[in-house]
Structure formats: structure tokens, C-alpha cells
């Protein structure tokens, strides 16, 4: 049995506003992954909702100059994790 706490929520990227912003700025997905400092394959997994966002990636998205002005509610969806007893 592990003493590790399970997250209360998972956060999933909302690709629509992000891809719109990248198009406005004439950036491709690889350029943006480079800006965030993550691999293109990891960014693709996040963008296609294959992996949830970590707290660090959420902070990077909020700090991104490219996404400046977009709110957390626009950037990702919050999904509560399994029920508690």
C-alpha cells in the first residue's frame, strides 16, 4: 500500500483556443513545443488528450507569451478524479 496522494482532479488541454492562437501568430505546433521546452511528441500527446496536463505544464502554458490573455478555463478542462469514500 502506497502513502502517495492521488490527484483530486485531472486537467486536459483544450486544443481549440491554443491552435487558433498559434495560427494567428503563424506558429506551428513544433515551434510552440520548443517555446514551452517540451518535446514535440509529448506536446502532441497533450494536444490530442492522450495525457493529462501536469501542474508544471499548466504553469508553463499560463506563462507563455504566445498564449498571453487566455485564461486557465480557456486552456484546459478540469475533470474530478474517482470518488472518495
C-alpha positions in Angstrom: 0.0 0.0 0.0 1.3 3.4 -1.0 1.1 6.6 1.0 1.2 8.7 -2.2 -1.8 11.0 -2.6 -3.8 10.7 -5.7 -4.7 13.9 -7.5 -8.1 15.3 -6.8 -8.5 16.3 -10.5 -7.1 15.7 -13.9 -6.6 18.6 -16.3 -7.0 18.1 -20.1 -5.8 20.5 -22.7 -8.4 22.5 -24.6 -6.8 22.5 -28.1 -9.2 24.9 -29.9 -8.1 28.2 -28.4 -4.4 27.2 -28.5 -4.4 26.1 -32.1 -6.3 29.3 -33.0 -3.7 31.4 -31.2 -0.8 29.6 -32.9 -2.4 30.2 -36.3 -2.8 33.9 -35.5 0.9 34.1 -34.7 2.0 31.9 -37.7 3.5 29.3 -35.4 3.3 25.5 -35.9 2.9 23.0 -33.1 6.6 22.1 -33.1 7.6 25.8 -32.6 5.3 26.1 -29.6 6.6 22.8 -28.1 10.1 24.3 -28.4 8.8 27.5 -26.7 7.5 25.5 -23.8 10.7 23.5 -23.5 9.0 20.1 -24.1 9.4 17.5 -26.8 7.1 17.6 -29.9 5.9 14.1 -29.2 4.9 15.0 -25.6 3.2 18.1 -26.8 1.3 16.0 -29.4 0.1 13.7 -26.6 -1.2 16.6 -24.6 -2.8 18.3 -27.6 -4.6 15.1 -28.5 -5.7 14.5 -24.9 -3.7 11.2 -24.6 -2.1 12.5 -21.4 -3.4 14.9 -18.7 -1.6 18.2 -18.0 0.9 18.2 -15.1 1.0 21.2 -12.7 4.3 22.3 -14.3 2.9 22.3 -17.8 -0.1 24.3 -16.7 2.2 26.9 -15.2 4.2 27.0 -18.5 1.0 27.5 -20.5 -0.1 30.3 -18.3 3.3 32.0 -18.5 3.6 31.6 -22.3 3.8 34.9 -24.2 2.1 33.2 -27.2 -1.0 32.4 -25.0 -1.0 35.7 -23.1 -4.5 36.8 -22.3 -6.1 33.3 -22.4 -7.4 32.1 -19.0 -7.0 28.7 -17.4 -10.6 28.0 -18.1 -9.9 28.5 -21.8 -6.7 26.5 -21.9 -7.8 23.3 -20.1 -10.8 21.3 -18.7 -10.8 20.1 -15.2 -12.1 16.5 -14.6 -12.6 15.4 -11.0 -10.9 12.0 -10.3 -12.7 9.0 -8.8 -15.0 9.3 -5.9 -14.0 9.4 -2.3 -15.4 7.2 0.4 
